[in-house]
Amino acid sequence: MKKYIFSRRALIAAGIACLLLPLNSCDKELEVTPYSYFTTANFFSNAQEAYMATLGVYESMSSLDTYGYNIPLIFDADTDISQLSGVGADEWRLIAHYQGISQTAIFYNVWSKLYEGIDRANVVIERIPQMELYKNGTQTQQEQLNRFIGEAKFLRGFYYSELVRLWGDVPFKTKSSQSGDNLKGGLVDRQEIYTQIIKDMEEAAVVLPAETPSDERINKWAAKAMLARIALFAGGYSLSPDGTMKRPANYKEYYKLAQEKINEVMAQNPYKLNASYAKVFKNQCQHVLEPTENIFQVAFYNPAGTLGNASWVGYFNGPLTAAGVYPNSIGRCLVPKPFYNTFNTGDQRRDFSIATYSINNVGNKLPLVTARQDEAWTAAKWSREYQTNSTLERQYTHINWVVMRYSDLLLMRAEVENELNEGPNPVAYDAVNQVRKRGFGADIAGSRIAVDIVNKGTGYANAANVVIQITGGGGSDASAAVVTLASGGISAITMLRSGDGYTSVPTVTITTTDGKGSGATAVARILPKPTAAEMNLPTGLSKIDFLKAIQQERAWELSGEGMRRADLIRWGILSDKITETNAAVKLIRSNYFYPAITNFVAGKHELYPFPQNETDVNKSITRQNPKY
């Protein structure tokens, strides 16, 4: 289980330490009530104070304003693989549907929270070297303090990389805010900022520990892996101030940097794929740290069960669930049906990632397969079924947000090798096929199942009250539900999830929650394992075709994980994918809900507007992003 780096005591202490920076300090015992007489001169009098200040840098991302909600769930919406539900004046809907404007408060909330983290990092980076302990402490003490500096440099770089990804050129400072400072900096070219980000992260990696972490703090290999991702964004397409999508002329230099960092990580082999794709997210929902699969994650925990330092993961982005057996979830993250149709039927990621059902108050899955119900399919990876469902997680959960998984790094490796070698080499094929094989359950004993009705039974009154239970067989996650009844009998069922790991035929039992109906029976059958040809990418692909395969593989593997819109932008194809998806949904029905096509403007919505709260006071920002 995770160790909760943000315990109640740590939350209070870290928050106080950073709210008071740069003029005040905490006392030795980290009291809740700060002493106002501490000054810059005696701040960080011991390692514990430096540690708490470092936790304060992490704390800026453990918020609904950043990675508990806005950045991964709202800012990643309305692409080819996801969209948010409904229309209206809610800011989260306006942003998702490409209707946000500079006055939209969420933009400023994210902007200011990221800059808060940067300023906290600047303080740590500046103040620790001034400590007597840093200068004259033991080697162990100095290594510990250098680790704090490394963490702060990594996080400063990470926060700046997110600002650049979302807004392009932004104000930039590497000095902490002091009383009397001019805090109204102008916009700095993003490539200049990337230069400092790279420097920060490379310096961080030198002093960060190489050991497998036991909590959510960054280590050496995670810093290198995240630098590889940032290098791809630095070398990717972004919206320029002149309104055109461009990539830097030397973009391949960034790809070479990404390749170098990926190779350094792979040479140490600190990561591995969990054999079960489903288990990755079940562990996440149960707060089981899995540092060999999850490279970098954001910690969430609030011992009061309230908003601060909690997330909406599993509440906002799970299957629509009525309160009862499970706490409710609101199912706002929809999945367009064309994306579901792109999966190979043997790919276990499809049924685990996409809920073609809702869950009622008695825990029964209700299929959404008739009329226009396919427009209500949702993300499923963080279902209430898998969560602790403790009283502390009824609305605000403690589910960490995973920023990067190992499969992401493997897919980046494949992309980089393809780009730098003008086509895929064996390294590229091996990397992507590792991900694909896991997705098809290659290393799990057993296979998927299907369920067939044998006897229709009689007297059934409501399909929603019929429960199909699948037990035994050595596997998990298989689920079936009744679609329709005819003359009191079960006329049609559907597989909602085919599951995995079944080594023998499981038992299928049909019951009802209303006591009406009897006699229906069904049997399961084990489906054959996918062949190597189905699991592996075809050989001989061109550079372009291999890139397209990687783009699709990232959708299948990482759906709902906060990176799709960013990926489409760095590839320069967000507009194309919105157009393609609109055409695909309109083939299903002419009024299929897909508002992105109406609102998206190419050369505008690849970036967000600078928040008006910022531009009203910072007159050094002399332009707005294109077309806002």
RANOR-V59201 format. One record per residue. N is the residue number from 1. SS is DSSP state (hx for helix, st for strand, lp for the rest). Layout:
N;SS + N;SS
This chain:
1;lp + 2;lp + 3;lp + 4;lp + 5;lp + 6;lp + 7;lp + 8;hx + 9;hx + 10;hx + 11;hx + 12;hx + 13;hx + 14;hx + 15;hx + 16;hx + 17;hx + 18;hx + 19;hx + 20;hx + 21;lp + 22;lp + 23;lp + 24;lp + 25;st + 26;lp + 27;lp + 28;lp + 29;lp + 30;lp + 31;lp + 32;lp + 33;lp + 34;lp + 35;st + 36;lp + 37;lp + 38;lp + 39;lp + 40;hx + 41;hx + 42;hx + 43;lp + 44;lp + 45;lp + 46;lp + 47;hx + 48;hx + 49;hx + 50;hx + 51;hx + 52;hx + 53;hx + 54;hx + 55;hx + 56;hx + 57;hx + 58;hx + 59;hx + 60;lp + 61;lp + 62;lp + 63;lp + 64;lp + 65;lp + 66;lp + 67;lp + 68;lp + 69;lp + 70;hx + 71;hx + 72;hx + 73;hx + 74;hx + 75;lp + 76;lp + 77;lp + 78;lp + 79;lp + 80;lp + 81;lp + 82;lp + 83;st + 84;st + 85;lp + 86;lp + 87;lp + 88;lp + 89;lp + 90;lp + 91;hx + 92;hx + 93;hx + 94;hx + 95;hx + 96;hx + 97;lp + 98;lp + 99;lp + 100;lp + 101;lp + 102;lp + 103;lp + 104;lp + 105;hx + 106;hx + 107;hx + 108;hx + 109;hx + 110;hx + 111;hx + 112;hx + 113;hx + 114;hx + 115;hx + 116;hx + 117;hx + 118;hx + 119;hx + 120;hx + 121;hx + 122;hx + 123;hx + 124;hx + 125;hx + 126;hx + 127;hx + 128;hx + 129;hx + 130;hx + 131;lp + 132;hx + 133;hx + 134;hx + 135;hx + 136;hx + 137;lp + 138;lp + 139;hx + 140;hx + 141;hx + 142;hx + 143;hx + 144;hx + 145;hx + 146;hx + 147;hx + 148;hx + 149;hx + 150;hx + 151;hx + 152;hx + 153;hx + 154;hx + 155;hx + 156;hx + 157;hx + 158;hx + 159;hx + 160;hx + 161;hx + 162;hx + 163;hx + 164;hx + 165;hx + 166;hx + 167;hx + 168;lp + 169;lp + 170;st + 171;st + 172;lp + 173;lp + 174;lp + 175;lp + 176;lp + 177;lp + 178;lp + 179;lp + 180;lp + 181;lp + 182;lp + 183;lp + 184;lp + 185;lp + 186;lp + 187;st + 188;st + 189;lp + 190;hx + 191;hx + 192;hx + 193;hx + 194;hx + 195;hx + 196;hx + 197;hx + 198;hx + 199;hx + 200;hx + 201;hx + 202;hx + 203;hx + 204;hx + 205;hx + 206;hx + 207;hx + 208;lp + 209;lp + 210;lp + 211;lp + 212;lp + 213;lp + 214;lp + 215;lp + 216;lp + 217;lp + 218;lp + 219;lp + 220;hx + 221;hx + 222;hx + 223;hx + 224;hx + 225;hx + 226;hx + 227;hx + 228;hx + 229;hx + 230;hx + 231;hx + 232;hx + 233;hx + 234;hx + 235;lp + 236;lp + 237;lp + 238;st + 239;st + 240;lp + 241;lp + 242;lp + 243;lp + 244;lp + 245;st + 246;st + 247;lp + 248;lp + 249;lp + 250;lp + 251;hx + 252;hx + 253;hx + 254;hx + 255;hx + 256;hx + 257;hx + 258;hx + 259;hx + 260;hx + 261;hx + 262;hx + 263;hx + 264;hx + 265;hx + 266;hx + 267;hx + 268;hx + 269;lp + 270;lp + 271;lp + 272;lp + 273;lp + 274;lp + 275;lp + 276;lp + 277;hx + 278;hx + 279;hx + 280;hx + 281;hx + 282;hx + 283;hx + 284;hx + 285;hx + 286;lp + 287;lp + 288;lp + 289;lp + 290;lp + 291;lp + 292;lp + 293;lp + 294;st + 295;st + 296;st + 297;st + 298;st + 299;lp + 300;lp + 301;lp + 302;lp + 303;lp + 304;lp + 305;lp + 306;lp + 307;lp + 308;lp + 309;lp + 310;lp + 311;st + 312;lp + 313;lp + 314;lp + 315;lp + 316;lp + 317;lp + 318;lp + 319;lp + 320;lp + 321;st + 322;lp + 323;st + 324;lp + 325;lp + 326;st + 327;lp + 328;lp + 329;st + 330;lp + 331;lp + 332;lp + 333;st + 334;st + 335;lp + 336;lp + 337;hx + 338;hx + 339;hx + 340;hx + 341;hx + 342;hx + 343;lp + 344;lp + 345;lp + 346;lp + 347;lp + 348;hx + 349;hx + 350;hx + 351;hx + 352;hx + 353;hx + 354;st + 355;st + 356;lp + 357;st + 358;st + 359;st + 360;lp + 361;lp + 362;lp + 363;lp + 364;lp + 365;st + 366;st + 367;st + 368;lp + 369;lp + 370;lp + 371;lp + 372;lp + 373;hx + 374;hx + 375;hx + 376;hx + 377;lp + 378;st + 379;st + 380;lp + 381;lp + 382;lp + 383;lp + 384;hx + 385;hx + 386;hx + 387;lp + 388;lp + 389;lp + 390;lp + 391;hx + 392;hx + 393;hx + 394;lp + 395;lp + 396;lp + 397;st + 398;lp + 399;lp + 400;lp + 401;st + 402;st + 403;st + 404;st + 405;st + 406;hx + 407;hx + 408;hx + 409;hx + 410;hx + 411;hx + 412;hx + 413;hx + 414;hx + 415;hx + 416;hx + 417;hx + 418;hx + 419;hx + 420;hx + 421;lp + 422;lp + 423;lp + 424;lp + 425;lp + 426;hx + 427;hx + 428;hx + 429;hx + 430;hx + 431;hx + 432;hx + 433;hx + 434;hx + 435;hx + 436;hx + 437;hx + 438;hx + 439;hx + 440;lp + 441;lp + 442;lp + 443;lp + 444;lp + 445;lp + 446;lp + 447;st + 448;lp + 449;st + 450;st + 451;st + 452;st + 453;st + 454;st + 455;st + 456;lp + 457;lp + 458;st + 459;lp + 460;lp + 461;lp + 462;lp + 463;hx + 464;hx + 465;hx + 466;st + 467;st + 468;st + 469;st + 470;st + 471;st + 472;lp + 473;lp + 474;lp + 475;lp + 476;st + 477;lp + 478;lp + 479;st + 480;st + 481;st + 482;st + 483;st + 484;st + 485;st + 486;st + 487;lp + 488;lp + 489;st + 490;st + 491;st + 492;st + 493;st + 494;st + 495;st + 496;st + 497;st + 498;lp + 499;lp + 500;st + 501;lp + 502;st + 503;lp + 504;lp + 505;lp + 506;lp + 507;st + 508;st + 509;st + 510;st + 511;st + 512;st + 513;lp + 514;lp + 515;lp + 516;lp + 517;lp + 518;st + 519;lp + 520;lp + 521;st + 522;st + 523;st + 524;st + 525;st + 526;st + 527;lp + 528;lp + 529;lp + 530;lp + 531;lp + 532;hx + 533;hx + 534;hx + 535;hx + 536;lp + 537;lp + 538;lp + 539;lp + 540;lp + 541;lp + 542;lp + 543;hx + 544;hx + 545;hx + 546;hx + 547;hx + 548;hx + 549;hx + 550;hx + 551;hx + 552;hx + 553;hx + 554;hx + 555;hx + 556;hx + 557;hx + 558;hx + 559;lp + 560;lp + 561;lp + 562;lp + 563;lp + 564;hx + 565;hx + 566;hx + 567;hx + 568;hx + 569;hx + 570;hx + 571;hx + 572;lp + 573;lp + 574;hx + 575;hx + 576;hx + 577;hx + 578;hx + 579;hx + 580;hx + 581;hx + 582;hx + 583;hx + 584;hx + 585;hx + 586;hx + 587;hx + 588;hx + 589;lp + 590;lp + 591;lp + 592;lp + 593;lp + 594;lp + 595;lp + 596;hx + 597;hx + 598;hx + 599;hx + 600;lp + 601;lp + 602;lp + 603;lp + 604;lp + 605;lp + 606;lp + 607;lp + 608;lp + 609;lp + 610;lp + 611;lp + 612;hx + 613;hx + 614;hx + 615;hx + 616;hx + 617;hx + 618;lp + 619;lp + 620;lp + 621;lp + 622;lp + 623;lp + 624;lp + 625;lp + 626;lp + 627;lp + 628;lp
